[in-house]
Amino acid sequence: MPLSGQPPSRGHLRLASAPVGRLRGDGRSLLRLRSIAAALAIALATLAMWLTTAVALVPVLWRRDPVGRRLRAQAPREARVIPFQPRRTALPR
């Protein structure tokens, strides 16, 4: 039977009771405020990305020539026929 004056212990570890103090209720509201700020930051970053993409594509839309058009026509390529070497027979044994 343990002594009545000592708290129950397990080796060198002592069991601790819950801390005594007042509970703060502003944790949830602060967390909600941080999540709203993060969502707003993501929305602003997405909007900035869309705007910069549109600005980058303006020169492509402004040009009258289709994209990928070559300035001068290339000469048609000629097909070259490479003849095979004649078959060789195996040497007799």
PyMOL Python script that loads the backbone (N, CA, C, O; Angstrom):
from pymol import cmd

cmd.read_pdbstr("""\
ATOM      1  N   MET A   1       0.837  -1.161   0.000  1.00  0.00           N
ATOM      2  CA  MET A   1       0.000   0.000   0.000  1.00  0.00           C
ATOM      3  C   MET A   1       0.896   1.242   0.000  1.00  0.00           C
ATOM      4  O   MET A   1       1.773   1.371   0.855  1.00  0.00           O
ATOM      5  N   PRO A   2       0.681   2.158  -0.955  1.00  0.00           N
ATOM      6  CA  PRO A   2       1.546   3.339  -1.016  1.00  0.00           C
ATOM      7  C   PRO A   2       1.276   4.274   0.151  1.00  0.00           C
ATOM      8  O   PRO A   2       0.200   4.276   0.750  1.00  0.00           O
ATOM      9  N   LEU A   3       2.271   5.049   0.439  1.00  0.00           N
ATOM     10  CA  LEU A   3       2.113   6.026   1.510  1.00  0.00           C
ATOM     11  C   LEU A   3       1.125   7.100   1.085  1.00  0.00           C
ATOM     12  O   LEU A   3       1.047   7.437  -0.096  1.00  0.00           O
ATOM     13  N   SER A   4       0.391   7.628   2.008  1.00  0.00           N
ATOM     14  CA  SER A   4      -0.649   8.586   1.659  1.00  0.00           C
ATOM     15  C   SER A   4      -0.074   9.951   1.285  1.00  0.00           C
ATOM     16  O   SER A   4      -0.761  10.726   0.621  1.00  0.00           O
ATOM     17  N   GLY A   5       1.133  10.272   1.675  1.00  0.00           N
ATOM     18  CA  GLY A   5       1.700  11.580   1.396  1.00  0.00           C
ATOM     19  C   GLY A   5       2.358  11.672   0.028  1.00  0.00           C
ATOM     20  O   GLY A   5       2.586  12.784  -0.451  1.00  0.00           O
ATOM     21  N   GLN A   6       2.672  10.563  -0.622  1.00  0.00           N
ATOM     22  CA  GLN A   6       3.372  10.598  -1.892  1.00  0.00           C
ATOM     23  C   GLN A   6       2.400  10.355  -3.045  1.00  0.00           C
ATOM     24  O   GLN A   6       1.497   9.525  -2.935  1.00  0.00           O
ATOM     25  N   PRO A   7       2.589  11.093  -4.169  1.00  0.00           N
ATOM     26  CA  PRO A   7       1.750  10.813  -5.336  1.00  0.00           C
ATOM     27  C   PRO A   7       2.180   9.497  -5.980  1.00  0.00           C
ATOM     28  O   PRO A   7       3.347   9.115  -5.889  1.00  0.00           O
ATOM     29  N   PRO A   8       1.259   8.812  -6.621  1.00  0.00           N
ATOM     30  CA  PRO A   8       1.639   7.548  -7.269  1.00  0.00           C
ATOM     31  C   PRO A   8       2.670   7.814  -8.362  1.00  0.00           C
ATOM     32  O   PRO A   8       2.546   8.784  -9.109  1.00  0.00           O
ATOM     33  N   SER A   9       3.674   6.967  -8.457  1.00  0.00           N
ATOM     34  CA  SER A   9       4.727   7.183  -9.455  1.00  0.00           C
ATOM     35  C   SER A   9       5.064   5.868 -10.126  1.00  0.00           C
ATOM     36  O   SER A   9       4.736   4.790  -9.631  1.00  0.00           O
ATOM     37  N   ARG A  10       5.713   5.981 -11.242  1.00  0.00           N
ATOM     38  CA  ARG A  10       6.146   4.817 -11.992  1.00  0.00           C
ATOM     39  C   ARG A  10       7.621   5.015 -12.300  1.00  0.00           C
ATOM     40  O   ARG A  10       7.971   5.687 -13.270  1.00  0.00           O
ATOM     41  N   GLY A  11       8.464   4.450 -11.500  1.00  0.00           N
ATOM     42  CA  GLY A  11       9.888   4.625 -11.695  1.00  0.00           C
ATOM     43  C   GLY A  11      10.274   6.082 -11.503  1.00  0.00           C
ATOM     44  O   GLY A  11      10.003   6.672 -10.457  1.00  0.00           O
ATOM     45  N   HIS A  12      10.916   6.666 -12.531  1.00  0.00           N
ATOM     46  CA  HIS A  12      11.311   8.057 -12.435  1.00  0.00           C
ATOM     47  C   HIS A  12      10.245   9.000 -12.995  1.00  0.00           C
ATOM     48  O   HIS A  12      10.371  10.219 -12.880  1.00  0.00           O
ATOM     49  N   LEU A  13       9.194   8.437 -13.602  1.00  0.00           N
ATOM     50  CA  LEU A  13       8.126   9.269 -14.157  1.00  0.00           C
ATOM     51  C   LEU A  13       7.039   9.470 -13.123  1.00  0.00           C
ATOM     52  O   LEU A  13       6.555   8.507 -12.528  1.00  0.00           O
ATOM     53  N   ARG A  14       6.662  10.691 -12.911  1.00  0.00           N
ATOM     54  CA  ARG A  14       5.581  10.970 -11.980  1.00  0.00           C
ATOM     55  C   ARG A  14       4.339  11.343 -12.773  1.00  0.00           C
ATOM     56  O   ARG A  14       4.429  12.046 -13.779  1.00  0.00           O
ATOM     57  N   LEU A  15       3.194  10.880 -12.329  1.00  0.00           N
ATOM     58  CA  LEU A  15       1.937  11.209 -12.989  1.00  0.00           C
ATOM     59  C   LEU A  15       1.584  12.655 -12.686  1.00  0.00           C
ATOM     60  O   LEU A  15       1.622  13.083 -11.532  1.00  0.00           O
ATOM     61  N   ALA A  16       1.246  13.393 -13.709  1.00  0.00           N
ATOM     62  CA  ALA A  16       0.926  14.807 -13.534  1.00  0.00           C
ATOM     63  C   ALA A  16      -0.567  15.009 -13.702  1.00  0.00           C
ATOM     64  O   ALA A  16      -1.216  14.340 -14.506  1.00  0.00           O
ATOM     65  N   SER A  17      -1.083  15.911 -12.954  1.00  0.00           N
ATOM     66  CA  SER A  17      -2.506  16.244 -13.092  1.00  0.00           C
ATOM     67  C   SER A  17      -2.663  17.301 -14.171  1.00  0.00           C
ATOM     68  O   SER A  17      -1.676  17.868 -14.639  1.00  0.00           O
ATOM     69  N   ALA A  18      -3.893  17.564 -14.564  1.00  0.00           N
ATOM     70  CA  ALA A  18      -4.168  18.564 -15.593  1.00  0.00           C
ATOM     71  C   ALA A  18      -3.776  19.937 -15.073  1.00  0.00           C
ATOM     72  O   ALA A  18      -3.969  20.228 -13.893  1.00  0.00           O
ATOM     73  N   PRO A  19      -3.225  20.789 -15.941  1.00  0.00           N
ATOM     74  CA  PRO A  19      -2.831  22.125 -15.491  1.00  0.00           C
ATOM     75  C   PRO A  19      -4.051  22.945 -15.095  1.00  0.00           C
ATOM     76  O   PRO A  19      -5.101  22.891 -15.735  1.00  0.00           O
ATOM     77  N   VAL A  20      -3.882  23.689 -14.045  1.00  0.00           N
ATOM     78  CA  VAL A  20      -4.973  24.528 -13.565  1.00  0.00           C
ATOM     79  C   VAL A  20      -4.783  25.919 -14.150  1.00  0.00           C
ATOM     80  O   VAL A  20      -3.751  26.554 -13.935  1.00  0.00           O
ATOM     81  N   GLY A  21      -5.758  26.378 -14.873  1.00  0.00           N
ATOM     82  CA  GLY A  21      -5.693  27.703 -15.484  1.00  0.00           C
ATOM     83  C   GLY A  21      -6.990  27.964 -16.222  1.00  0.00           C
ATOM     84  O   GLY A  21      -7.829  27.078 -16.382  1.00  0.00           O
ATOM     85  N   ARG A  22      -7.131  29.186 -16.663  1.00  0.00           N
ATOM     86  CA  ARG A  22      -8.379  29.480 -17.361  1.00  0.00           C
ATOM     87  C   ARG A  22      -8.262  29.054 -18.818  1.00  0.00           C
ATOM     88  O   ARG A  22      -7.184  29.126 -19.407  1.00  0.00           O
ATOM     89  N   LEU A  23      -9.333  28.626 -19.376  1.00  0.00           N
ATOM     90  CA  LEU A  23      -9.374  28.200 -20.768  1.00  0.00           C
ATOM     91  C   LEU A  23      -9.605  29.416 -21.659  1.00  0.00           C
ATOM     92  O   LEU A  23     -10.449  30.266 -21.377  1.00  0.00           O
ATOM     93  N   ARG A  24      -8.847  29.473 -22.723  1.00  0.00           N
ATOM     94  CA  ARG A  24      -9.014  30.605 -23.636  1.00  0.00           C
ATOM     95  C   ARG A  24      -9.942  30.181 -24.765  1.00  0.00           C
ATOM     96  O   ARG A  24      -9.731  29.140 -25.387  1.00  0.00           O
ATOM     97  N   GLY A  25     -10.949  30.967 -25.027  1.00  0.00           N
ATOM     98  CA  GLY A  25     -11.934  30.632 -26.055  1.00  0.00           C
ATOM     99  C   GLY A  25     -11.651  31.277 -27.396  1.00  0.00           C
ATOM    100  O   GLY A  25     -12.405  31.060 -28.345  1.00  0.00           O
ATOM    101  N   ASP A  26     -10.576  32.072 -27.509  1.00  0.00           N
ATOM    102  CA  ASP A  26     -10.330  32.772 -28.759  1.00  0.00           C
ATOM    103  C   ASP A  26      -9.511  31.935 -29.736  1.00  0.00           C
ATOM    104  O   ASP A  26      -9.166  32.437 -30.806  1.00  0.00           O
ATOM    105  N   GLY A  27      -9.187  30.700 -29.422  1.00  0.00           N
ATOM    106  CA  GLY A  27      -8.394  29.854 -30.317  1.00  0.00           C
ATOM    107  C   GLY A  27      -9.114  29.540 -31.616  1.00  0.00           C
ATOM    108  O   GLY A  27      -8.509  29.567 -32.688  1.00  0.00           O
ATOM    109  N   ARG A  28     -10.390  29.246 -31.524  1.00  0.00           N
ATOM    110  CA  ARG A  28     -11.151  28.917 -32.731  1.00  0.00           C
ATOM    111  C   ARG A  28     -11.334  30.124 -33.623  1.00  0.00           C
ATOM    112  O   ARG A  28     -11.225  30.022 -34.845  1.00  0.00           O
ATOM    113  N   SER A  29     -11.609  31.255 -33.024  1.00  0.00           N
ATOM    114  CA  SER A  29     -11.819  32.447 -33.845  1.00  0.00           C
ATOM    115  C   SER A  29     -10.528  32.857 -34.543  1.00  0.00           C
ATOM    116  O   SER A  29     -10.557  33.306 -35.689  1.00  0.00           O
ATOM    117  N   LEU A  30      -9.392  32.704 -33.858  1.00  0.00           N
ATOM    118  CA  LEU A  30      -8.114  33.013 -34.475  1.00  0.00           C
ATOM    119  C   LEU A  30      -7.808  32.029 -35.610  1.00  0.00           C
ATOM    120  O   LEU A  30      -7.287  32.420 -36.654  1.00  0.00           O
ATOM    121  N   LEU A  31      -8.131  30.773 -35.400  1.00  0.00           N
ATOM    122  CA  LEU A  31      -7.924  29.769 -36.442  1.00  0.00           C
ATOM    123  C   LEU A  31      -8.818  30.050 -37.646  1.00  0.00           C
ATOM    124  O   LEU A  31      -8.374  29.923 -38.787  1.00  0.00           O
ATOM    125  N   ARG A  32     -10.049  30.424 -37.408  1.00  0.00           N
ATOM    126  CA  ARG A  32     -10.968  30.750 -38.507  1.00  0.00           C
ATOM    127  C   ARG A  32     -10.472  31.975 -39.273  1.00  0.00           C
ATOM    128  O   ARG A  32     -10.562  32.020 -40.500  1.00  0.00           O
ATOM    129  N   LEU A  33      -9.952  32.964 -38.552  1.00  0.00           N
ATOM    130  CA  LEU A  33      -9.421  34.169 -39.200  1.00  0.00           C
ATOM    131  C   LEU A  33      -8.205  33.828 -40.063  1.00  0.00           C
ATOM    132  O   LEU A  33      -8.056  34.353 -41.166  1.00  0.00           O
ATOM    133  N   ARG A  34      -7.344  32.951 -39.560  1.00  0.00           N
ATOM    134  CA  ARG A  34      -6.170  32.541 -40.339  1.00  0.00           C
ATOM    135  C   ARG A  34      -6.569  31.760 -41.582  1.00  0.00           C
ATOM    136  O   ARG A  34      -5.951  31.927 -42.633  1.00  0.00           O
ATOM    137  N   SER A  35      -7.588  30.910 -41.487  1.00  0.00           N
ATOM    138  CA  SER A  35      -8.013  30.146 -42.659  1.00  0.00           C
ATOM    139  C   SER A  35      -8.654  31.059 -43.707  1.00  0.00           C
ATOM    140  O   SER A  35      -8.481  30.837 -44.905  1.00  0.00           O
ATOM    141  N   ILE A  36      -9.384  32.074 -43.271  1.00  0.00           N
ATOM    142  CA  ILE A  36      -9.965  33.034 -44.218  1.00  0.00           C
ATOM    143  C   ILE A  36      -8.855  33.828 -44.895  1.00  0.00           C
ATOM    144  O   ILE A  36      -8.923  34.081 -46.098  1.00  0.00           O
ATOM    145  N   ALA A  37      -7.847  34.219 -44.149  1.00  0.00           N
ATOM    146  CA  ALA A  37      -6.716  34.956 -44.728  1.00  0.00           C
ATOM    147  C   ALA A  37      -5.962  34.093 -45.736  1.00  0.00           C
ATOM    148  O   ALA A  37      -5.536  34.589 -46.779  1.00  0.00           O
ATOM    149  N   ALA A  38      -5.795  32.815 -45.436  1.00  0.00           N
ATOM    150  CA  ALA A  38      -5.111  31.912 -46.372  1.00  0.00           C
ATOM    151  C   ALA A  38      -5.929  31.726 -47.648  1.00  0.00           C
ATOM    152  O   ALA A  38      -5.372  31.723 -48.746  1.00  0.00           O
ATOM    153  N   ALA A  39      -7.241  31.572 -47.509  1.00  0.00           N
ATOM    154  CA  ALA A  39      -8.099  31.427 -48.688  1.00  0.00           C
ATOM    155  C   ALA A  39      -8.072  32.695 -49.544  1.00  0.00           C
ATOM    156  O   ALA A  39      -8.063  32.615 -50.772  1.00  0.00           O
ATOM    157  N   LEU A  40      -8.058  33.845 -48.909  1.00  0.00           N
ATOM    158  CA  LEU A  40      -7.983  35.105 -49.639  1.00  0.00           C
ATOM    159  C   LEU A  40      -6.639  35.241 -50.356  1.00  0.00           C
ATOM    160  O   LEU A  40      -6.592  35.717 -51.490  1.00  0.00           O
ATOM    161  N   ALA A  41      -5.557  34.831 -49.713  1.00  0.00           N
ATOM    162  CA  ALA A  41      -4.237  34.888 -50.351  1.00  0.00           C
ATOM    163  C   ALA A  41      -4.172  33.967 -51.562  1.00  0.00           C
ATOM    164  O   ALA A  41      -3.591  34.332 -52.585  1.00  0.00           O
ATOM    165  N   ILE A  42      -4.758  32.782 -51.460  1.00  0.00           N
ATOM    166  CA  ILE A  42      -4.781  31.849 -52.592  1.00  0.00           C
ATOM    167  C   ILE A  42      -5.612  32.415 -53.729  1.00  0.00           C
ATOM    168  O   ILE A  42      -5.229  32.303 -54.893  1.00  0.00           O
ATOM    169  N   ALA A  43      -6.758  33.028 -53.403  1.00  0.00           N
ATOM    170  CA  ALA A  43      -7.609  33.622 -54.441  1.00  0.00           C
ATOM    171  C   ALA A  43      -6.887  34.773 -55.142  1.00  0.00           C
ATOM    172  O   ALA A  43      -6.982  34.904 -56.362  1.00  0.00           O
ATOM    173  N   LEU A  44      -6.176  35.598 -54.397  1.00  0.00           N
ATOM    174  CA  LEU A  44      -5.438  36.704 -55.008  1.00  0.00           C
ATOM    175  C   LEU A  44      -4.282  36.197 -55.875  1.00  0.00           C
ATOM    176  O   LEU A  44      -4.020  36.754 -56.941  1.00  0.00           O
ATOM    177  N   ALA A  45      -3.601  35.165 -55.436  1.00  0.00           N
ATOM    178  CA  ALA A  45      -2.514  34.597 -56.235  1.00  0.00           C
ATOM    179  C   ALA A  45      -3.057  33.986 -57.535  1.00  0.00           C
ATOM    180  O   ALA A  45      -2.425  34.096 -58.586  1.00  0.00           O
ATOM    181  N   THR A  46      -4.217  33.351 -57.457  1.00  0.00           N
ATOM    182  CA  THR A  46      -4.828  32.774 -58.652  1.00  0.00           C
ATOM    183  C   THR A  46      -5.244  33.871 -59.626  1.00  0.00           C
ATOM    184  O   THR A  46      -5.049  33.745 -60.835  1.00  0.00           O
ATOM    185  N   LEU A  47      -5.816  34.940 -59.095  1.00  0.00           N
ATOM    186  CA  LEU A  47      -6.216  36.062 -59.950  1.00  0.00           C
ATOM    187  C   LEU A  47      -4.997  36.688 -60.618  1.00  0.00           C
ATOM    188  O   LEU A  47      -5.043  37.006 -61.806  1.00  0.00           O
ATOM    189  N   ALA A  48      -3.920  36.869 -59.880  1.00  0.00           N
ATOM    190  CA  ALA A  48      -2.699  37.426 -60.451  1.00  0.00           C
ATOM    191  C   ALA A  48      -2.142  36.503 -61.538  1.00  0.00           C
ATOM    192  O   ALA A  48      -1.648  36.983 -62.559  1.00  0.00           O
ATOM    193  N   MET A  49      -2.216  35.202 -61.333  1.00  0.00           N
ATOM    194  CA  MET A  49      -1.738  34.245 -62.328  1.00  0.00           C
ATOM    195  C   MET A  49      -2.544  34.348 -63.605  1.00  0.00           C
ATOM    196  O   MET A  49      -1.971  34.347 -64.695  1.00  0.00           O
ATOM    197  N   TRP A  50      -3.873  34.438 -63.496  1.00  0.00           N
ATOM    198  CA  TRP A  50      -4.732  34.547 -64.683  1.00  0.00           C
ATOM    199  C   TRP A  50      -4.463  35.851 -65.429  1.00  0.00           C
ATOM    200  O   TRP A  50      -4.433  35.863 -66.660  1.00  0.00           O
ATOM    201  N   LEU A  51      -4.268  36.944 -64.699  1.00  0.00           N
ATOM    202  CA  LEU A  51      -4.005  38.224 -65.351  1.00  0.00           C
ATOM    203  C   LEU A  51      -2.666  38.220 -66.078  1.00  0.00           C
ATOM    204  O   LEU A  51      -2.580  38.707 -67.206  1.00  0.00           O
ATOM    205  N   THR A  52      -1.618  37.680 -65.453  1.00  0.00           N
ATOM    206  CA  THR A  52      -0.318  37.651 -66.115  1.00  0.00           C
ATOM    207  C   THR A  52      -0.328  36.702 -67.316  1.00  0.00           C
ATOM    208  O   THR A  52       0.366  36.955 -68.301  1.00  0.00           O
ATOM    209  N   THR A  53      -1.090  35.635 -67.251  1.00  0.00           N
ATOM    210  CA  THR A  53      -1.210  34.738 -68.401  1.00  0.00           C
ATOM    211  C   THR A  53      -1.902  35.443 -69.555  1.00  0.00           C
ATOM    212  O   THR A  53      -1.484  35.308 -70.704  1.00  0.00           O
ATOM    213  N   ALA A  54      -2.961  36.198 -69.260  1.00  0.00           N
ATOM    214  CA  ALA A  54      -3.669  36.931 -70.305  1.00  0.00           C
ATOM    215  C   ALA A  54      -2.766  37.992 -70.926  1.00  0.00           C
ATOM    216  O   ALA A  54      -2.773  38.174 -72.144  1.00  0.00           O
ATOM    217  N   VAL A  55      -1.998  38.685 -70.112  1.00  0.00           N
ATOM    218  CA  VAL A  55      -1.081  39.703 -70.639  1.00  0.00           C
ATOM    219  C   VAL A  55       0.001  39.050 -71.500  1.00  0.00           C
ATOM    220  O   VAL A  55       0.396  39.616 -72.519  1.00  0.00           O
ATOM    221  N   ALA A  56       0.476  37.890 -71.113  1.00  0.00           N
ATOM    222  CA  ALA A  56       1.507  37.205 -71.892  1.00  0.00           C
ATOM    223  C   ALA A  56       0.970  36.713 -73.230  1.00  0.00           C
ATOM    224  O   ALA A  56       1.733  36.607 -74.190  1.00  0.00           O
ATOM    225  N   LEU A  57      -0.321  36.411 -73.319  1.00  0.00           N
ATOM    226  CA  LEU A  57      -0.898  35.903 -74.568  1.00  0.00           C
ATOM    227  C   LEU A  57      -1.386  36.999 -75.500  1.00  0.00           C
ATOM    228  O   LEU A  57      -1.767  36.699 -76.631  1.00  0.00           O
ATOM    229  N   VAL A  58      -1.391  38.249 -75.078  1.00  0.00           N
ATOM    230  CA  VAL A  58      -1.877  39.344 -75.929  1.00  0.00           C
ATOM    231  C   VAL A  58      -1.079  39.432 -77.237  1.00  0.00           C
ATOM    232  O   VAL A  58      -1.707  39.567 -78.288  1.00  0.00           O
ATOM    233  N   PRO A  59       0.260  39.366 -77.246  1.00  0.00           N
ATOM    234  CA  PRO A  59       0.965  39.446 -78.535  1.00  0.00           C
ATOM    235  C   PRO A  59       0.595  38.328 -79.503  1.00  0.00           C
ATOM    236  O   PRO A  59       0.589  38.546 -80.715  1.00  0.00           O
ATOM    237  N   VAL A  60       0.291  37.159 -79.004  1.00  0.00           N
ATOM    238  CA  VAL A  60      -0.096  36.053 -79.882  1.00  0.00           C
ATOM    239  C   VAL A  60      -1.444  36.356 -80.532  1.00  0.00           C
ATOM    240  O   VAL A  60      -1.641  36.069 -81.712  1.00  0.00           O
ATOM    241  N   LEU A  61      -2.352  36.921 -79.782  1.00  0.00           N
ATOM    242  CA  LEU A  61      -3.671  37.248 -80.328  1.00  0.00           C
ATOM    243  C   LEU A  61      -3.612  38.473 -81.231  1.00  0.00           C
ATOM    244  O   LEU A  61      -4.432  38.602 -82.141  1.00  0.00           O
ATOM    245  N   TRP A  62      -2.670  39.365 -81.003  1.00  0.00           N
ATOM    246  CA  TRP A  62      -2.572  40.604 -81.766  1.00  0.00           C
ATOM    247  C   TRP A  62      -2.045  40.355 -83.175  1.00  0.00           C
ATOM    248  O   TRP A  62      -2.434  41.057 -84.108  1.00  0.00           O
ATOM    249  N   ARG A  63      -1.167  39.369 -83.346  1.00  0.00           N
ATOM    250  CA  ARG A  63      -0.599  39.073 -84.652  1.00  0.00           C
ATOM    251  C   ARG A  63      -1.667  38.571 -85.606  1.00  0.00           C
ATOM    252  O   ARG A  63      -2.599  37.880 -85.194  1.00  0.00           O
ATOM    253  N   ARG A  64      -1.536  38.910 -86.859  1.00  0.00           N
ATOM    254  CA  ARG A  64      -2.529  38.446 -87.841  1.00  0.00           C
ATOM    255  C   ARG A  64      -2.137  37.103 -88.443  1.00  0.00           C
ATOM    256  O   ARG A  64      -3.003  36.346 -88.882  1.00  0.00           O
ATOM    257  N   ASP A  65      -0.852  36.802 -88.466  1.00  0.00           N
ATOM    258  CA  ASP A  65      -0.421  35.531 -89.044  1.00  0.00           C
ATOM    259  C   ASP A  65      -0.736  34.402 -88.074  1.00  0.00           C
ATOM    260  O   ASP A  65      -0.681  34.583 -86.857  1.00  0.00           O
ATOM    261  N   PRO A  66      -1.065  33.243 -88.617  1.00  0.00           N
ATOM    262  CA  PRO A  66      -1.290  32.114 -87.707  1.00  0.00           C
ATOM    263  C   PRO A  66       0.009  31.720 -87.015  1.00  0.00           C
ATOM    264  O   PRO A  66       1.098  31.913 -87.556  1.00  0.00           O
ATOM    265  N   VAL A  67      -0.116  31.187 -85.859  1.00  0.00           N
ATOM    266  CA  VAL A  67       1.052  30.790 -85.081  1.00  0.00           C
ATOM    267  C   VAL A  67       1.711  29.595 -85.762  1.00  0.00           C
ATOM    268  O   VAL A  67       1.036  28.640 -86.147  1.00  0.00           O
ATOM    269  N   GLY A  68       3.032  29.654 -85.907  1.00  0.00           N
ATOM    270  CA  GLY A  68       3.755  28.539 -86.492  1.00  0.00           C
ATOM    271  C   GLY A  68       3.941  28.660 -87.998  1.00  0.00           C
ATOM    272  O   GLY A  68       4.472  27.733 -88.608  1.00  0.00           O
ATOM    273  N   ARG A  69       3.537  29.737 -88.615  1.00  0.00           N
ATOM    274  CA  ARG A  69       3.686  29.899 -90.061  1.00  0.00           C
ATOM    275  C   ARG A  69       5.145  30.210 -90.376  1.00  0.00           C
ATOM    276  O   ARG A  69       5.783  30.999 -89.679  1.00  0.00           O
ATOM    277  N   ARG A  70       5.663  29.592 -91.419  1.00  0.00           N
ATOM    278  CA  ARG A  70       7.055  29.807 -91.808  1.00  0.00           C
ATOM    279  C   ARG A  70       7.126  30.990 -92.761  1.00  0.00           C
ATOM    280  O   ARG A  70       6.193  31.248 -93.521  1.00  0.00           O
ATOM    281  N   LEU A  71       8.236  31.699 -92.709  1.00  0.00           N
ATOM    282  CA  LEU A  71       8.395  32.878 -93.541  1.00  0.00           C
ATOM    283  C   LEU A  71       8.656  32.512 -95.001  1.00  0.00           C
ATOM    284  O   LEU A  71       8.146  33.193 -95.891  1.00  0.00           O
ATOM    285  N   ARG A  72       9.421  31.477 -95.276  1.00  0.00           N
ATOM    286  CA  ARG A  72       9.661  31.070 -96.658  1.00  0.00           C
ATOM    287  C   ARG A  72       9.426  29.570 -96.763  1.00  0.00           C
ATOM    288  O   ARG A  72       9.669  28.804 -95.831  1.00  0.00           O
ATOM    289  N   ALA A  73       8.953  29.194 -97.918  1.00  0.00           N
ATOM    290  CA  ALA A  73       8.634  27.781 -98.127  1.00  0.00           C
ATOM    291  C   ALA A  73       9.922  26.986 -98.285  1.00  0.00           C
ATOM    292  O   ALA A  73      10.867  27.442 -98.929  1.00  0.00           O
ATOM    293  N   GLN A  74       9.955  25.830 -97.712  1.00  0.00           N
ATOM    294  CA  GLN A  74      11.119  24.966 -97.847  1.00  0.00           C
ATOM    295  C   GLN A  74      10.984  24.125 -99.108  1.00  0.00           C
ATOM    296  O   GLN A  74       9.882  23.782 -99.536  1.00  0.00           O
ATOM    297  N   ALA A  75      12.116  23.806 -99.682  1.00  0.00           N
ATOM    298  CA  ALA A  75      12.114  22.944-100.870  1.00  0.00           C
ATOM    299  C   ALA A  75      11.663  21.548-100.459  1.00  0.00           C
ATOM    300  O   ALA A  75      12.002  21.067 -99.377  1.00  0.00           O
ATOM    301  N   PRO A  76      10.895  20.905-101.334  1.00  0.00           N
ATOM    302  CA  PRO A  76      10.445  19.546-100.972  1.00  0.00           C
ATOM    303  C   PRO A  76      11.640  18.607-100.879  1.00  0.00           C
ATOM    304  O   PRO A  76      12.587  18.719-101.657  1.00  0.00           O
ATOM    305  N   ARG A  77      11.596  17.726 -99.971  1.00  0.00           N
ATOM    306  CA  ARG A  77      12.692  16.783 -99.763  1.00  0.00           C
ATOM    307  C   ARG A  77      12.623  15.667-100.797  1.00  0.00           C
ATOM    308  O   ARG A  77      11.551  15.231-101.216  1.00  0.00           O
ATOM    309  N   GLU A  78      13.793  15.233-101.182  1.00  0.00           N
ATOM    310  CA  GLU A  78      13.866  14.130-102.126  1.00  0.00           C
ATOM    311  C   GLU A  78      14.097  12.844-101.351  1.00  0.00           C
ATOM    312  O   GLU A  78      14.867  12.804-100.391  1.00  0.00           O
ATOM    313  N   ALA A  79      13.424  11.810-101.781  1.00  0.00           N
ATOM    314  CA  ALA A  79      13.611  10.509-101.146  1.00  0.00           C
ATOM    315  C   ALA A  79      14.839   9.848-101.748  1.00  0.00           C
ATOM    316  O   ALA A  79      14.943   9.698-102.965  1.00  0.00           O
ATOM    317  N   ARG A  80      15.756   9.459-100.896  1.00  0.00           N
ATOM    318  CA  ARG A  80      16.954   8.781-101.375  1.00  0.00           C
ATOM    319  C   ARG A  80      16.775   7.289-101.190  1.00  0.00           C
ATOM    320  O   ARG A  80      16.333   6.824-100.139  1.00  0.00           O
ATOM    321  N   VAL A  81      17.123   6.555-102.218  1.00  0.00           N
ATOM    322  CA  VAL A  81      17.038   5.100-102.145  1.00  0.00           C
ATOM    323  C   VAL A  81      18.446   4.576-101.902  1.00  0.00           C
ATOM    324  O   VAL A  81      19.357   4.816-102.694  1.00  0.00           O
ATOM    325  N   ILE A  82      18.609   3.878-100.826  1.00  0.00           N
ATOM    326  CA  ILE A  82      19.911   3.299-100.491  1.00  0.00           C
ATOM    327  C   ILE A  82      19.844   1.815-100.834  1.00  0.00           C
ATOM    328  O   ILE A  82      19.095   1.067-100.206  1.00  0.00           O
ATOM    329  N   PRO A  83      20.629   1.380-101.836  1.00  0.00           N
ATOM    330  CA  PRO A  83      20.543  -0.038-102.234  1.00  0.00           C
ATOM    331  C   PRO A  83      21.181  -0.930-101.161  1.00  0.00           C
ATOM    332  O   PRO A  83      22.181  -0.574-100.538  1.00  0.00           O
ATOM    333  N   PHE A  84      20.568  -2.090-100.974  1.00  0.00           N
ATOM    334  CA  PHE A  84      21.118  -3.070-100.050  1.00  0.00           C
ATOM    335  C   PHE A  84      22.328  -3.736-100.684  1.00  0.00           C
ATOM    336  O   PHE A  84      22.417  -3.816-101.909  1.00  0.00           O
ATOM    337  N   GLN A  85      23.247  -4.210 -99.878  1.00  0.00           N
ATOM    338  CA  GLN A  85      24.379  -4.965-100.383  1.00  0.00           C
ATOM    339  C   GLN A  85      23.887  -6.353-100.790  1.00  0.00           C
ATOM    340  O   GLN A  85      22.963  -6.892-100.182  1.00  0.00           O
ATOM    341  N   PRO A  86      24.499  -6.920-101.804  1.00  0.00           N
ATOM    342  CA  PRO A  86      24.049  -8.266-102.196  1.00  0.00           C
ATOM    343  C   PRO A  86      24.311  -9.261-101.066  1.00  0.00           C
ATOM    344  O   PRO A  86      25.224  -9.087-100.258  1.00  0.00           O
ATOM    345  N   ARG A  87      23.488 -10.304-101.033  1.00  0.00           N
ATOM    346  CA  ARG A  87      23.616 -11.318 -99.978  1.00  0.00           C
ATOM    347  C   ARG A  87      24.902 -12.118-100.181  1.00  0.00           C
ATOM    348  O   ARG A  87      25.320 -12.383-101.308  1.00  0.00           O
ATOM    349  N   ARG A  88      25.494 -12.480 -99.094  1.00  0.00           N
ATOM    350  CA  ARG A  88      26.682 -13.317 -99.165  1.00  0.00           C
ATOM    351  C   ARG A  88      26.325 -14.701 -98.682  1.00  0.00           C
ATOM    352  O   ARG A  88      25.498 -14.880 -97.788  1.00  0.00           O
ATOM    353  N   THR A  89      26.946 -15.645 -99.276  1.00  0.00           N
ATOM    354  CA  THR A  89      26.687 -17.031 -98.881  1.00  0.00           C
ATOM    355  C   THR A  89      27.701 -17.409 -97.798  1.00  0.00           C
ATOM    356  O   THR A  89      28.806 -16.871 -97.724  1.00  0.00           O
ATOM    357  N   ALA A  90      27.277 -18.348 -96.973  1.00  0.00           N
ATOM    358  CA  ALA A  90      28.162 -18.828 -95.908  1.00  0.00           C
ATOM    359  C   ALA A  90      29.278 -19.664 -96.511  1.00  0.00           C
ATOM    360  O   ALA A  90      29.083 -20.313 -97.539  1.00  0.00           O
ATOM    361  N   LEU A  91      30.415 -19.654 -95.896  1.00  0.00           N
ATOM    362  CA  LEU A  91      31.537 -20.453 -96.378  1.00  0.00           C
ATOM    363  C   LEU A  91      31.282 -21.926 -96.078  1.00  0.00           C
ATOM    364  O   LEU A  91      30.809 -22.271 -94.995  1.00  0.00           O
ATOM    365  N   PRO A  92      31.593 -22.787 -97.034  1.00  0.00           N
ATOM    366  CA  PRO A  92      31.385 -24.236 -96.753  1.00  0.00           C
ATOM    367  C   PRO A  92      32.437 -24.732 -95.767  1.00  0.00           C
ATOM    368  O   PRO A  92      33.551 -24.211 -95.712  1.00  0.00           O
ATOM    369  N   ARG A  93      32.066 -25.743 -94.994  1.00  0.00           N
ATOM    370  CA  ARG A  93      32.981 -26.311 -94.002  1.00  0.00           C
ATOM    371  C   ARG A  93      33.864 -27.326 -94.585  1.00  0.00           C
ATOM    372  O   ARG A  93      34.694 -27.900 -93.880  1.00  0.00           O
TER     373      ARG A  93
END
""", "prot")
cmd.dss("prot")
cmd.show_as("cartoon", "prot")
cmd.util.cbc("prot")
cmd.orient("prot")
